[in-house]
Each structure stands twice: as structure tokens, then as C-alpha cells.
Amino acid sequence: EWLGTCGTFEERQVGAERFNLFTGCPSAKTCTIVLRGGAEQFIDEAERSLHDAIMIVRKAMKRSAVVAGGGAIEMELSKHLREHARLVRGKAQVIINGYAKALEVIPRQLADNGGFDSIDVLSKLRYVHHTRADGTNFGVDIENGGVVDTFAKFIWEPVDVKRNALLAATDAANLVLSIDETVRNPKSEAPESD
């Protein structure tokens, strides 16, 4: 009565360890996830991935603003940057086009990870984003290997996560581009003599 109730309680062995499982708890606010794997590095990676997913859901619940996922936003930004680059002359045009191309890495990687021809998927995405008035939300269709309105298919990303990712990537690129000199130590480049 003081601690709560559960539908069933059982002791279950998982691998070499025994766990007490409380299931069917009507007023539970937490849960436990048991991660197991062959090597510590796999467990660490699974834990990081799970933590990232939980934090994204948490952010989405705090602020419900979302954008289309599946690379749709990156493709739309790339389209606008390429259009703007046509109005610019000189080195700035090359830099803007390079940034637009870099944004397309996200949908390309999604297509590759899904086992699809990324060149074909990227071509379809460019076509949809440039020719359709309602093409803004089209991204990679991971189920069928084409393109789909990801917003309508409930493939969303929290606005805050997307904004932070774009800002961090832009800051990193600016930092690399701001390096104006490479310092070399000739002693460290010389072959070691015995």
C-alpha cells in the first residue's frame, strides 16, 4: 500500500545474474533497462545510444516544436543555399556551395545506412525539393528506399536538437577555416637516429 502495487513479481535469471522483475505497475514513473553484450565497448555504445535517444525524447516533451526528419531539413537548407550562391560572386560562392553540399551528407548517410543507393535517393530528393511546392518536408524513406513526406509519416526531430546540431557543425567548420597557419617542429619530423 505504501510502496505501490504491481501485476506480477518474479525472479528471473538473465545470463549469470538473477533479477527481480516487477511488471504491470499501474502508477510507475520509471523503468529499468538491462543492457547485455559480448564486449564492454558494445555495452558502452548501446548505453550512449540509449542515453541520446532518451534525451531527444525528453527535449521533445519539454518543447513540442518539431521539424521533418530523414534529412528533409538538410535538403531544404541545401536548396536555399544553392539558390543564394547563384547571386554571389567569387570565393563566397564556392564556400556557400560547399556548405550546401556538406548538408546533403545527412540524407546520403541515411540512405547508405538503410542499404539503398544514396546517389539515386539524393537525386530524387533534389528533384522533389526543387520542383514541388510541398517538397519541403520530403526526406529519405528508410522503409522503401525512396523519398517520402517525413512530417506526414511522423518522422520528426525536435527543433532544439536540429538547431544545436547545425550550429555546432557550423562552428566546427568555421574553426577549421579560421586556422591561418600550421606550426611545424622540424625536430619531430627528423628520423630517429640510434
BELLINWO-V43412 format. One record per residue. N is the residue number from 0. PHI is phi in whole degrees, -180 to 180 (none if undefined). PSI is psi in degrees with one decimal (none if undefined). Layout:
n=<N/N>
phi=<PHI/PHI>
psi=<PSI/PSI>
This chain:
n=<0/1/2/3/4/5/6/7/8/9/10/11/12/13/14/15/16/17/18/19/20/21/22/23/24/25/26/27/28/29/30/31/32/33/34/35/36/37/38/39/40/41/42/43/44/45/46/47/48/49/50/51/52/53/54/55/56/57/58/59/60/61/62/63/64/65/66/67/68/69/70/71/72/73/74/75/76/77/78/79/80/81/82/83/84/85/86/87/88/89/90/91/92/93/94/95/96/97/98/99/100/101/102/103/104/105/106/107/108/109/110/111/112/113/114/115/116/117/118/119/120/121/122/123/124/125/126/127/128/129/130/131/132/133/134/135/136/137/138/139/140/141/142/143/144/145/146/147/148/149/150/151/152/153/154/155/156/157/158/159/160/161/162/163/164/165/166/167/168/169/170/171/172/173/174/175/176/177/178/179/180/181/182/183/184/185/186/187/188/189/190/191/192/193>
phi=<none/-79/-90/123/-130/-142/-69/-141/-127/-147/-105/-126/-92/-123/66/-95/-113/-108/-126/-93/-113/-108/-123/69/-88/-68/-114/-71/-112/-135/-150/-119/-116/-98/-103/-134/-170/-76/-134/-61/-65/-70/-64/-60/-67/-64/-65/-63/-64/-64/-61/-59/-63/-65/-66/-66/-63/-61/-63/-65/-74/-70/-129/-82/-72/-130/-127/-63/-99/68/85/-63/-66/-62/-67/-68/-63/-60/-60/-65/-66/-64/-65/-67/-62/-66/-91/-108/-114/81/-62/-60/-63/-65/-66/-64/-65/-65/-66/-61/-66/-63/-63/-74/-63/-62/-65/-63/-68/-60/-65/-60/-63/-80/84/-107/-72/-66/-66/-64/-64/-65/-63/-64/-64/-60/-61/-63/-68/-91/-110/-103/-66/-99/-83/-56/-94/-82/-139/-72/-93/-70/-79/-118/84/-114/-124/-153/-71/-69/-67/-68/-89/64/-101/-121/-133/-62/-57/-62/-64/-64/-61/-63/-64/-67/-66/-65/-65/-66/-62/-64/-64/-63/-63/-64/-70/-83/-71/-108/-156/-110/-96/-117/-112/-59/-65/-76/-88/-72/-64/-71/-113/-91>
psi=<-41.2/-36.0/-24.9/-174.2/160.6/154.6/-49.1/150.4/129.6/154.3/122.3/140.1/127.7/109.4/-126.8/-1.6/154.1/139.0/143.0/123.3/125.6/116.6/160.0/38.1/111.1/-29.6/26.6/137.8/-5.6/168.4/165.7/135.8/125.5/120.7/130.8/150.8/171.9/-31.2/153.2/-35.4/-32.9/-39.7/-44.6/-43.6/-40.7/-39.8/-43.2/-43.7/-43.4/-42.6/-44.9/-45.4/-42.3/-41.1/-36.3/-43.7/-41.1/-45.4/-39.7/-33.9/-34.1/-44.3/112.5/6.7/125.8/160.9/164.3/138.3/-158.9/22.5/5.0/-45.2/-41.4/-40.7/-39.5/-41.9/-42.0/-43.1/-48.9/-38.4/-41.0/-39.1/-41.8/-37.0/-27.0/-22.6/-6.4/146.7/159.2/-154.2/-32.2/-36.1/-41.6/-41.5/-44.1/-43.7/-35.4/-40.1/-41.8/-41.4/-39.0/-36.3/-29.6/-6.1/-35.0/-56.7/-32.2/-44.0/-37.7/-44.0/-44.2/-46.7/-30.0/-5.9/21.8/164.5/105.3/-31.8/-43.5/-45.9/-43.2/-38.4/-43.0/-41.4/-44.4/-44.0/-48.7/-43.7/-29.1/-22.2/-24.3/136.2/-30.6/21.5/-2.7/-39.7/10.4/131.3/-166.8/129.9/97.9/-22.1/-38.0/-6.9/10.9/-140.5/153.9/154.7/99.0/-28.8/-42.8/-27.7/9.1/33.0/95.3/158.3/140.0/139.1/-42.5/-41.7/-45.5/-44.9/-47.1/-40.3/-44.1/-41.0/-42.2/-42.3/-40.4/-43.1/-41.4/-42.5/-42.0/-38.6/-44.5/-42.2/-22.6/-7.1/115.1/-1.0/142.2/126.4/128.1/147.7/104.2/-30.8/-36.7/-19.0/-16.7/140.8/143.9/136.5/143.0/none>
